[in-house]
């Protein structure tokens, strides 16, 4: 390797480090702003079962593109149930996401992501997250070590979340509605996805290359006795 090549390589590494550090700082700023503006829910919701409202629930993802870039997208169809209990060990989540509902606002890219190189929606139409039991981190921050099933592979993926509070829905007699915000991170290679990316770009990364963010509203179904 020539001195010029070494200098170019060092410059690229510095650029990547700058992007990553800057991105982390930006996310930290956004998180701080979110925390400041959110209501302060001081406890878990009332014990009971809650059905996720797909109209008011959103699952987003951000995936590394050529290491320094970031492609963002979301899934339009999120369904499932949440079980709350006074005992954190008995709290549970079961969430299903329709892979075909993926959108990155680019039809060609969406078709590629739904295809066999990535999600392979025809063969694996659903992503599912199931967890039982939560652990308290600090303040209103909790974590669930649930199982994510994606692309025919199941792995434990910690889901960090906050409970943002409850409110009565718009019409009289409607059930109580809860709101949650959650984040997680995964490596696409762990689920056998994006082989061409992993070989040429992401193989050396030890940290997650896909960030997941989910905002959920859920309606009360029945109290837990």
C-alpha positions in Angstrom: 0.0 0.0 0.0 1.4 3.4 -1.0 1.5 6.4 1.4 -1.2 8.1 -0.7 -3.5 5.0 -0.4 -2.8 5.0 3.4 -3.8 8.6 3.7 -6.9 8.1 1.6 -7.9 5.1 3.8 -7.3 7.1 7.0 -9.4 9.9 5.6 -12.3 7.5 4.8 -12.1 6.0 8.3 -12.2 9.5 9.9 -15.2 10.4 7.7 -17.1 7.3 8.7 -16.3 8.0 12.4 -17.5 11.5 12.0 -20.7 10.5 10.5 -21.4 7.8 13.1 -20.5 10.2 16.0 -22.5 13.0 14.5 -25.4 10.7 13.9 -25.3 9.4 17.5 -25.2 13.0 18.8 -28.1 14.0 16.6 -30.1 11.0 17.9 -29.3 11.9 21.5 -30.5 15.4 20.9 -33.8 14.1 19.4 -34.2 11.7 22.3 -33.7 14.6 24.8 -36.3 16.7 23.0 -38.7 13.8 22.9 -38.2 13.2 26.6 -38.8 16.9 27.4 -42.0 17.1 25.4 -43.5 13.8 26.5 -45.9 13.5 29.4 -44.3 11.9 32.5 -45.9 8.5 33.0 -44.6 7.3 36.4 -45.9 3.8 36.4 -46.9 0.9 34.1 -50.4 0.9 32.8 -53.3 -0.6 34.6 -53.2 -4.4 34.5 -55.1 -5.7 31.5 -54.9 -6.8 27.8 -54.6 -4.1 25.1 -55.1 -4.5 21.3 -52.7 -2.5 19.1 -54.5 0.0 16.9 -52.9 -0.3 13.5 -54.2 3.1 12.4 -52.2 4.9 15.1 -49.1 2.6 15.3 -46.0 3.0 13.2 -42.9 0.8 12.8 -39.9 2.6 11.3 -36.4 1.4 10.4 -33.1 3.0 9.3 -30.6 0.8 7.5 -27.0 1.6 6.7 -26.4 2.2 3.0 -22.7 2.0 1.9 -21.8 2.3 5.6 -22.0 6.1 5.7 -25.5 6.5 4.2 -28.9 5.7 5.8 -32.1 4.6 4.2 -35.3 5.1 6.2 -38.6 3.3 5.8 -41.6 2.1 7.6 -44.2 -0.7 7.7 -47.8 0.4 7.2 -49.5 -2.6 8.9 -48.8 -3.3 12.6 -51.0 -5.6 14.7 -50.9 -7.4 18.0 -51.6 -7.3 21.7 -49.9 -6.0 24.9 -50.5 -7.5 28.4 -49.8 -5.3 31.4 -49.4 -6.7 34.9 -48.4 -5.4 38.4 -45.7 -8.1 38.2 -43.2 -7.0 35.5 -42.4 -10.7 34.9 -45.9 -11.3 33.7 -46.0 -8.4 31.2 -46.1 -9.6 27.6 -46.1 -8.4 24.0 -47.1 -10.1 20.7 -46.6 -7.9 17.6 -47.0 -8.9 13.9 -45.8 -6.7 11.1 -46.9 -7.2 7.4 -43.7 -7.3 5.4 -45.5 -6.4 2.1 -46.6 -3.1 3.7 -43.0 -1.9 3.6 -42.3 1.5 2.1 -39.3 3.7 1.6 -41.1 6.1 -0.8 -39.2 4.6 -3.7 -41.0 1.8 -5.7 -37.9 0.3 -7.2 -36.1 0.1 -3.9 -39.2 -1.3 -2.1 -39.5 -4.0 -4.7 -35.9 -4.9 -4.1 -36.3 -5.0 -0.3 -39.4 -7.2 -0.6 -37.5 -9.6 -2.9 -35.3 -12.6 -2.1 -32.1 -10.7 -1.4 -33.7 -9.0 1.6 -37.1 -9.7 3.3 -38.4 -12.2 0.7 -42.0 -11.2 1.5 -43.4 -14.0 -0.7 -41.8 -16.7 1.4 -41.8 -14.9 4.8 -44.8 -12.5 4.8 -44.8 -11.6 8.5 -42.3 -10.3 11.0 -43.2 -11.2 14.6 -41.9 -10.0 18.0 -43.0 -12.0 21.1 -41.8 -11.3 24.6 -42.7 -12.2 28.2 -41.4 -10.3 31.1 -39.8 -6.8 31.4 -36.9 -5.3 33.4 -36.8 -1.8 34.8 -33.8 0.3 33.7 -34.3 3.8 35.1 -37.1 6.3 35.5 -39.7 5.4 32.9 -37.3 3.2 30.8 -37.9 -0.5 30.5 -36.5 -3.4 28.4 -38.0 -6.6 27.2 -35.7 -9.5 25.9 -38.2 -10.7 23.3 -37.8 -13.1 20.3 -37.9 -11.5 16.9 -38.8 -13.9 14.0 -37.7 -12.5 10.7 -36.8 -14.1 7.3 -37.3 -17.5 8.9 -34.8 -16.8 11.7 -35.6 -16.3 15.4 -33.3 -14.3 17.7 -33.4 -12.6 21.0 -33.6 -8.8 20.5 -33.8 -6.4 23.4 -36.6 -3.9 23.0 -36.1 -0.7 25.0 -39.4 1.2 25.6 -41.1 3.9 27.5 -44.8 4.0 28.6 -46.0 7.4 27.6 -49.4 7.3 29.4 -53.1 6.6 28.9 -56.1 8.6 27.7 -59.8 8.0 27.0 -60.5 7.7 23.3 -62.4 10.3 21.3 -66.0 9.0 21.7 -67.9 8.4 25.0 -67.7 4.7 26.1 -64.6 4.0 24.1 -61.9 1.9 25.9 -58.8 3.4 27.6 -55.9 3.9 25.1 -52.2 3.5 25.9 -49.2 4.9 24.2 -45.7 3.4 24.0 -42.4 4.2 22.3 -39.8 1.5 21.6 -36.4 1.1 20.0 -34.2 -1.8 19.1 -31.2 -2.6 16.9 -30.3 -5.6 14.7 -27.7 -6.8 12.2 -29.3 -7.8 8.9 -26.7 -10.6 8.6 -28.0 -12.2 11.8 -31.3 -12.9 9.9 -29.6 -14.1 6.7 -30.5 -10.9 4.8 -28.6 -8.6 2.5 -25.7 -10.9 1.6 -24.3 -8.5 -1.0 -24.2 -5.7 1.6 -22.7 -7.8 4.3 -19.8 -9.1 2.0 -18.8 -5.7 0.6 -19.7 -3.2 3.3 -21.0 -4.4 6.6 -19.1 -7.6 7.4 -16.7 -5.8 9.8 -19.3 -3.9 11.7 -19.9 -5.3 15.2 -22.8 -3.0 16.1 -26.3 -3.2 14.7 -26.7 -1.8 11.1 -30.5 -1.5 11.3 -32.2 0.7 13.8 -35.9 0.0 14.6 -38.3 2.5 16.2 -41.9 1.8 17.0 -44.7 4.0 18.3 -47.8 2.2 19.4 -51.3 3.1 20.6 -53.4 0.2 22.1 -57.0 -0.1 23.3 -58.1 -1.9 26.4 -59.6 -5.3 25.8 -60.1 -6.7 29.3 -58.6 -6.3 32.7 -56.3 -8.9 34.1 -57.8 -10.6 37.2 
